Amino acid sequence: MNKTILVTGATSGFGKAIAIRFAQNGYTVCVTGRREERLASLKAELEKEYGANVITLAFDVRNRKQVEDAMTNLKQQIKHIDILVNNAGLASGLSTIDEGNIDDWEVMIDTNVKGLLYITRQIAPMMRKQASGHIINIGSTAGKQVYKNGNVYCASKFAVDALTQATRIDLLHYGIKVTAINPGMAETEFSLVRFKGDEERAKNMYAGVKALQPEDIADIAWYCATLPPHVCINDVTVTCLTQANSFYAIKEEERAKPRSL
């Protein structure tokens, strides 16, 4: 039977790369995002390059009614979903808690936490009825360690970590796998969004660093999704070679050079 994956936030970065990876391997790909023109472009690309069956759903995961309407529409087209990737997420701003922009806080909480919950609440009952499925939540190293000025973003990703663990427990009897993938520094639109379009500031975040690429996370998602049925990767934390964790990272030029023995 043809398998189906639903990927949120698929208009760029990890989500887009994951959609491409699974389309390459014959999956029906359902992709969501706010930017309808990007969804249409991705659909055309996947259909042309891989002959994939692609369903696009343009909506904002922060809006509960939009989520419910979109998922009702999807369920009329698709009766079986094998994999849900909760990828939609963002950081907005970088400031201390006493100077934080409350609008930024609400955007992060509504997207990273409530958006994930809205989608999961719609899809988990389908998987429970199937007695199978795989939910992959894209977290962050920020959900493992809090860093300076990360406050609310980190809190939202800690919530993703907690919800992933809780979901695994709640759905254990139904044969549903639940996995968290927690990337560190990655070269996507993440910093561009965080710094509200400041391209120079975003670019400087990756200067001198060979950061993770979207395709790296897509490869990990594919690996987790294609293991034997009895094997579930619960939690993966991944960084580039020059990053140890949220606190410690070096530039490529600081790496030790080979020495003669």
FIKOL-813167 format. One record per residue: x, y, z of N, C-alpha, C in turn; residue in one letter. Coordinates in pm, whole numbers, padded with zeros to 5 digits, always signed. Example, Ala and Ser with C-alpha at 12.3 -4.5 7.8 and 13.67 -1.06 7.14 Angstrom:
% residues 2
+01319-00569+00780+01230-00450+00780+01320-00330+00780a +01285-00225+00708+01367-00106+00714+01290+00003+00787s 
This chain:
% residues 261
+00084-00119+00000+00000+00000+00000+00088+00124+00000m +00050+00222-00082+00123+00347-00086+00118+00416+00049n +00232+00463+00097+00238+00527+00228+00224+00678+00216k +00176+00739+00325+00148+00883+00325+00216+00950+00442t +00275+01066+00415+00337+01147+00519+00275+01287+00517i +00255+01344+00635+00208+01481+00650+00319+01561+00717l +00362+01667+00652+00471+01751+00702+00421+01894+00718v +00428+01946+00840+00389+02085+00862+00511+02176+00842t +00485+02300+00806+00594+02395+00786+00687+02350+00675g +00629+02310+00561+00708+02248+00455+00751+02344+00345a +00736+02474+00367+00770+02569+00261+00919+02604+00259t +00995+02559+00358+01139+02586+00361+01205+02493+00461s +01337+02499+00465+01415+02433+00569+01392+02285+00586g +01384+02241+00711+01370+02100+00742+01246+02039+00677f +01134+02110+00688+01008+02056+00636+01014+02028+00488g +01067+02123+00413+01078+02105+00268+01171+01989+00235k +01285+01982+00302+01381+01875+00276+01322+01738+00310a +01246+01730+00417+01182+01603+00455+01079+01563+00352i +01000+01660+00306+00900+01631+00202+00966+01576+00076a +01076+01637+00036+01149+01591-00082+01202+01450-00062i +01261+01426+00054+01322+01294+00082+01219+01182+00072r +01099+01205+00126+00998+01100+00124+00931+01090-00012f +00918+01201-00082+00864+01196-00219+00955+01116-00310a +01085+01129-00290+01182+01052-00368+01162+00902-00352q +01103+00864-00241+01087+00722-00209+00942+00675-00218n +00861+00746-00298+00730+00696-00334+00616+00727-00240g +00640+00810-00139+00533+00846-00048+00436+00946-00111y +00310+00935-00076+00218+01047-00097+00253+01151+00008t +00274+01275-00036+00325+01379+00052+00220+01488+00069v +00179+01508+00194+00086+01616+00228+00169+01725+00296c +00169+01844+00240+00255+01951+00291+00171+02071+00331v +00206+02133+00443+00133+02249+00491+00228+02367+00510t +00171+02485+00510+00247+02607+00533+00158+02727+00512g +00210+02844+00548+00131+02966+00532+00146+03025+00393r +00258+02996+00325+00288+03060+00198+00241+02972+00082r +00123+03005+00033+00058+02921-00068+00140+02909-00194e +00206+03017-00235+00285+03012-00359+00403+02917-00346e +00462+02909-00228+00573+02816-00206+00523+02671-00205r +00407+02649-00149+00349+02515-00151+00322+02470-00294l +00269+02562-00375+00241+02529-00516+00370+02497-00591a +00475+02574-00562+00604+02549-00627+00661+02414-00586s +00650+02381-00457+00699+02252-00408+00620+02137-00470l +00492+02152-00479+00407+02050-00541+00450+02024-00685k +00470+02132-00760+00510+02119-00900+00646+02050-00911a +00738+02084-00821+00871+02025-00821+00866+01875-00793e +00791+01836-00690+00785+01696-00651+00712+01611-00754l +00612+01668-00816+00539+01595-00920+00626+01576-01044e +00698+01680-01081+00782+01674-01201+00903+01583-01181k +00973+01600-01069+01098+01529-01046+01078+01383-01006e +00973+01355-00928+00960+01221-00871+00826+01154-00901y +00739+01222-00974+00607+01166-01001+00526+01145-00875g +00551+01228-00774+00487+01210-00644+00342+01260-00645a +00261+01197-00562+00127+01247-00535+00139+01347-00420n +00105+01473-00444+00127+01580-00346-00004+01653-00318v -00033+01668-00190-00150+01745-00146-00100+01865-00067i -00144+01985-00104-00101+02105-00035-00216+02162+00048t -00181+02213+00165-00280+02272+00256-00222+02402+00311l -00276+02514+00267-00225+02644+00310-00305+02696+00431a -00240+02703+00545-00305+02755+00666-00198+02785+00770f -00238+02850+00877-00149+02886+00986-00176+02793+01104d -00075+02720+01147-00095+02624+01256-00136+02692+01387v -00118+02823+01397-00158+02894+01518-00309+02910+01528r -00376+02897+01416-00519+02921+01410-00594+02789+01419n -00657+02766+01531-00722+02636+01556-00827+02603+01452r -00909+02700+01415-01015+02674+01316-00955+02641+01180k -00850+02714+01142-00785+02683+01015-00729+02541+01015q -00670+02502+01126-00617+02366+01138-00730+02264+01123v -00837+02284+01197-00949+02189+01194-01010+02180+01054e -01027+02295+00989-01084+02295+00854-00991+02224+00755d -00860+02253+00766-00763+02192+00674-00756+02040+00694a -00758+01997+00820-00750+01854+00847-00878+01781+00807m -00991+01847+00820-01117+01789+00770-01110+01770+00619t -01056+01870+00552-01037+01861+00407-00942+01746+00371n -00833+01736+00446-00736+01630+00419-00796+01492+00439l -00873+01475+00546-00932+01344+00576-01033+01299+00470k -01085+01393+00395-01174+01358+00286-01097+01303+00166q -00968+01336+00161-00883+01290+00051-00796+01170+00088q -00757+01166+00216-00664+01063+00264-00725+00992+00384i -00730+00861+00379-00789+00784+00488-00685+00723+00581k -00559+00728+00541-00453+00662+00618-00329+00751+00617h -00279+00788+00732-00155+00864+00742-00054+00782+00820i +00058+00755+00757+00161+00672+00819+00255+00752+00908d +00287+00874+00863+00385+00955+00936+00335+01099+00946i +00343+01154+01064+00320+01297+01087+00451+01359+01133l +00495+01463+01062+00613+01537+01105+00568+01676+01150v +00571+01698+01280+00540+01830+01336+00667+01915+01329n +00680+01984+01216+00801+02062+01192+00778+02212+01208n +00657+02259+01186+00630+02403+01191+00675+02462+01325a +00761+02560+01319+00812+02621+01440+00902+02738+01406g +00929+02820+01505+01012+02939+01480+01062+02999+01610l +01160+03086+01595+01204+03173+01703+01178+03316+01659a +01138+03399+01753+01110+03540+01722+01172+03627+01829s +01275+03702+01790+01344+03788+01885+01447+03715+01969g +01530+03792+02035+01636+03738+02120+01665+03844+02226l +01600+03832+02341+01612+03936+02443+01596+03875+02582s +01632+03953+02681+01615+03907+02819+01467+03905+02855t +01434+03829+02958+01294+03811+02997+01230+03943+03037i +01308+04034+03097+01252+04161+03143+01230+04261+03030d +01290+04234+02914+01274+04325+02801+01208+04256+02681e +01157+04137+02703+01101+04059+02593+00977+04124+02532g +00961+04100+02404+00843+04147+02331+00733+04043+02346n +00623+04081+02410+00517+03984+02439+00455+03930+02312i +00449+04012+02208+00398+03962+02079+00485+03848+02027d +00618+03863+02042+00709+03755+02002+00682+03629+02083d +00662+03646+02213+00635+03530+02299+00512+03454+02251w +00407+03530+02222+00282+03465+02182+00296+03393+02048e +00370+03452+01956+00394+03386+01827+00465+03253+01847v +00568+03252+01932+00645+03129+01955+00562+03023+02026m +00490+03063+02129+00408+02965+02202+00296+02912+02114i +00231+03002+02041+00119+02961+01956+00165+02869+01842d +00284+02893+01788+00335+02811+01678+00396+02681+01728t +00493+02695+01819+00575+02580+01859+00503+02481+01949n +00410+02531+02030+00341+02444+02126+00196+02418+02084v +00118+02524+02073-00023+02505+02042-00043+02452+01900k +00038+02498+01806+00026+02447+01669+00052+02298+01662g +00157+02254+01731+00189+02111+01737+00072+02033+01799l +00015+02088+01905-00098+02021+01971-00221+02014+01881l -00251+02124+01811-00369+02125+01724-00358+02017+01616y -00240+02006+01554-00221+01907+01447-00225+01766+01504i -00153+01744+01613-00148+01611+01672-00286+01563+01714t -00364+01654+01769-00500+01617+01814-00586+01572+01697r -00561+01623+01578-00637+01585+01459-00590+01452+01400q -00461+01426+01406-00404+01310+01337-00390+01188+01427i -00361+01208+01555-00342+01094+01645-00461+00999+01648a -00587+01047+01649-00699+00953+01648-00703+00866+01522p -00659+00919+01409-00650+00839+01287-00551+00724+01306m -00435+00758+01362-00332+00657+01385-00377+00555+01489m -00447+00603+01591-00497+00510+01693-00594+00410+01632r -00680+00457+01544-00775+00368+01476-00702+00269+01386k -00594+00314+01323-00512+00227+01238-00432+00126+01320q -00408+00162+01448-00316+00087+01535-00176+00085+01475a -00139+00199+01414-00004+00213+01357+00018+00360+01325s +00143+00393+01302+00177+00529+01265+00306+00573+01332g +00353+00690+01292+00478+00743+01346+00466+00894+01353h +00483+00951+01471+00483+01095+01490+00625+01140+01517i +00674+01231+01436+00809+01285+01451+00796+01433+01482i +00842+01472+01600+00840+01613+01640+00979+01672+01626n +00988+01785+01555+01116+01853+01541+01134+01947+01658i +01226+01910+01747+01256+01992+01864+01379+02076+01840g +01466+02082+01939+01586+02164+01929+01677+02134+02046s +01808+02162+02028+01897+02158+02143+01852+02261+02247t +01775+02363+02203+01720+02462+02296+01614+02402+02387a +01568+02283+02354+01476+02211+02440+01547+02118+02536g +01679+02121+02533+01761+02041+02624+01839+02128+02722k +01881+02246+02674+01956+02340+02757+01908+02482+02727q +01890+02559+02830+01849+02699+02813+01973+02786+02794v +01968+02874+02694+02080+02966+02672+02036+03111+02694y +02132+03199+02712+02105+03339+02741+02015+03401+02634k +01912+03472+02678+01815+03541+02592+01725+03447+02514n +01735+03317+02542+01651+03221+02471+01518+03196+02539g +01506+03237+02664+01393+03216+02754+01268+03150+02694n +01184+03226+02626+01055+03172+02582+01071+03073+02467v +01165+03098+02377+01189+02999+02271+01232+02867+02332y +01327+02872+02426+01372+02750+02492+01255+02683+02565c +01174+02762+02634+01060+02706+02706+00966+02633+02609a +00944+02690+02492+00855+02626+02395+00913+02494+02346s +01044+02488+02332+01106+02364+02285+01120+02262+02398k +01134+02306+02521+01123+02214+02634+00984+02153+02636f +00884+02233+02604+00746+02182+02598+00732+02077+02490a +00795+02099+02375+00792+01999+02268+00853+01868+02318v +00963+01878+02390+01027+01758+02445+00932+01685+02540d +00868+01760+02629+00775+01700+02724+00654+01639+02654a +00601+01708+02556+00485+01658+02483+00520+01533+02402l +00642+01529+02350+00685+01409+02277+00687+01289+02371t +00743+01306+02489+00747+01196+02586+00606+01155+02627q +00520+01254+02652+00383+01224+02693+00305+01153+02583a +00326+01197+02460+00256+01134+02347+00297+00989+02331t +00426+00963+02351+00475+00825+02341+00407+00736+02446r +00391+00788+02565+00325+00713+02672+00177+00692+02640i +00110+00799+02602-00034+00793+02580-00073+00701+02465d +00014+00690+02365-00018+00612+02246+00053+00476+02241l +00116+00441+02350+00197+00319+02353+00118+00194+02315l -00007+00186+02358-00087+00066+02334-00133+00052+02189h -00112+00156+02110-00168+00156+01974-00064+00133+01864y +00054+00095+01903+00156+00065+01803+00205+00186+01727g +00199+00303+01791+00240+00429+01726+00378+00469+01778i +00471+00488+01687+00603+00535+01723+00602+00686+01742k +00681+00735+01837+00693+00879+01859+00841+00912+01876v +00888+01004+01796+01030+01037+01790+01051+01188+01800t +01152+01230+01874+01194+01370+01875+01329+01381+01805a +01340+01474+01710+01468+01507+01648+01503+01649+01690i +01617+01663+01757+01654+01792+01817+01782+01846+01753n +01767+01929+01650+01886+01983+01583+01949+02098+01661p +02079+02112+01643+02149+02230+01692+02155+02335+01583g +02270+02400+01572+02285+02508+01474+02264+02456+01332m +02168+02513+01262+02133+02467+01129+02111+02586+01037a +02160+02574+00916+02151+02684+00819+02020+02676+00742e +01918+02739+00798+01785+02747+00737+01739+02893+00746t +01610+02917+00730+01556+03052+00747+01535+03086+00895e +01576+02997+00985+01552+03015+01127+01599+03151+01178f +01726+03184+01153+01781+03310+01204+01722+03430+01131s +01692+03414+01004+01629+03523+00929+01494+03559+00989l +01419+03456+01031+01290+03480+01095+01311+03539+01234v +01404+03481+01310+01430+03530+01446+01465+03679+01445r +01548+03719+01347+01594+03857+01341+01510+03942+01246f +01391+03891+01214+01288+03966+01142+01337+04027+01012k +01403+03939+00933+01443+03978+00799+01580+04043+00789g +01652+04057+00899+01786+04116+00897+01884+04012+00841d +01906+04019+00711+01987+03917+00644+02131+03915+00692e +02188+04032+00717+02327+04039+00760+02345+03975+00896e +02256+04005+00987+02265+03948+01122+02245+03797+01117r +02149+03754+01035+02124+03610+01021+02245+03538+00962a +02305+03599+00861+02421+03538+00795+02538+03525+00892k +02555+03623+00978+02667+03622+01073+02656+03507+01174n +02535+03457+01196+02516+03346+01289+02592+03221+01243m +02611+03209+01112+02673+03089+01057+02814+03115+01002y +02863+03236+01021+02995+03271+00967+03103+03182+01030a +03181+03120+00944+03292+03037+00990+03252+02903+01045g +03127+02865+01025+03075+02739+01078+03014+02657+00966v +03044+02528+00962+02976+02439+00870+02856+02382+00945k +02745+02454+00939+02626+02419+01017+02552+02301+00955a +02461+02244+01032+02372+02141+00978+02294+02198+00861l +02261+02111+00766+02180+02149+00651+02044+02079+00660q +01941+02135+00596+01810+02070+00601+01813+01924+00559p +01896+01892+00460+01904+01754+00412+01957+01659+00518e +02040+01710+00610+02090+01625+00719+01974+01579+00808d +01884+01670+00837+01769+01636+00923+01673+01545+00847i +01659+01568+00716+01573+01481+00635+01627+01338+00635a +01759+01323+00628+01819+01190+00632+01790+01121+00765d +01797+01196+00874+01770+01139+01006+01624+01099+01018i +01535+01184+00969+01392+01151+00972+01365+01025+00892a +01428+01012+00775+01411+00893+00692+01463+00768+00764w +01578+00780+00826+01633+00667+00900+01538+00623+01011y +01492+00719+01090+01401+00685+01201+01273+00621+01151c +01225+00665+01035+01097+00619+00982+01106+00484+00911a +01227+00439+00883+01241+00316+00803+01307+00202+00880t +01314+00215+01010+01365+00106+01093+01262-00006+01102l +01299-00125+01146+01202-00234+01161+01087-00194+01253p +00971-00254+01235+00851-00216+01311+00868-00217+01462p +00956-00304+01514+00970-00314+01659+01070-00213+01715h +01132-00133+01630+01237-00040+01674+01185+00104+01665v +01192+00176+01778+01151+00316+01781+01264+00402+01838c +01312+00496+01758+01407+00595+01809+01326+00698+01888i +01348+00705+02017+01273+00798+02101+01321+00942+02088n +01453+00959+02084+01506+01094+02095+01643+01101+02029d +01661+01196+01938+01789+01218+01872+01827+01364+01888v +01945+01390+01941+01999+01525+01946+02119+01530+01854t +02119+01625+01761+02222+01628+01657+02276+01770+01640v +02407+01780+01634+02471+01910+01610+02573+01893+01497t +02622+02005+01449+02735+01999+01355+02861+01965+01434c +02967+01933+01365+03090+01885+01429+03150+01986+01525l +03132+02114+01495+03196+02217+01576+03105+02273+01686t +02994+02206+01712+02906+02247+01822+02891+02130+01919q +02916+02155+02047+02901+02051+02148+02760+02052+02206a +02708+02171+02232+02573+02186+02287+02533+02332+02272n +02430+02375+02343+02381+02512+02329+02484+02617+02371s +02582+02578+02453+02677+02674+02507+02813+02675+02436f +02855+02558+02390+02992+02546+02342+02995+02517+02193y +03058+02608+02119+03076+02591+01975+03203+02665+01935a +03264+02618+01828+03385+02683+01776+03366+02707+01627i +03454+02788+01570+03456+02811+01427+03541+02702+01360k +03521+02683+01233+03600+02584+01159+03749+02612+01172e +03787+02739+01171+03929+02775+01177+03993+02741+01311e +03911+02716+01412+03963+02682+01544+03988+02532+01561e +03945+02453+01465+03966+02310+01474+04114+02276+01467r +04154+02176+01542+04294+02131+01540+04329+02075+01404a +04452+02098+01364+04501+02047+01236+04576+01915+01259k +04576+01826+01160+04650+01701+01175+04798+01725+01199p +04857+01641+01284+05000+01654+01313+05070+01525+01274r +05192+01536+01236+05272+01419+01201+05301+01339+01326s +05296+01206+01313+05326+01119+01427+05476+01099+01440l 
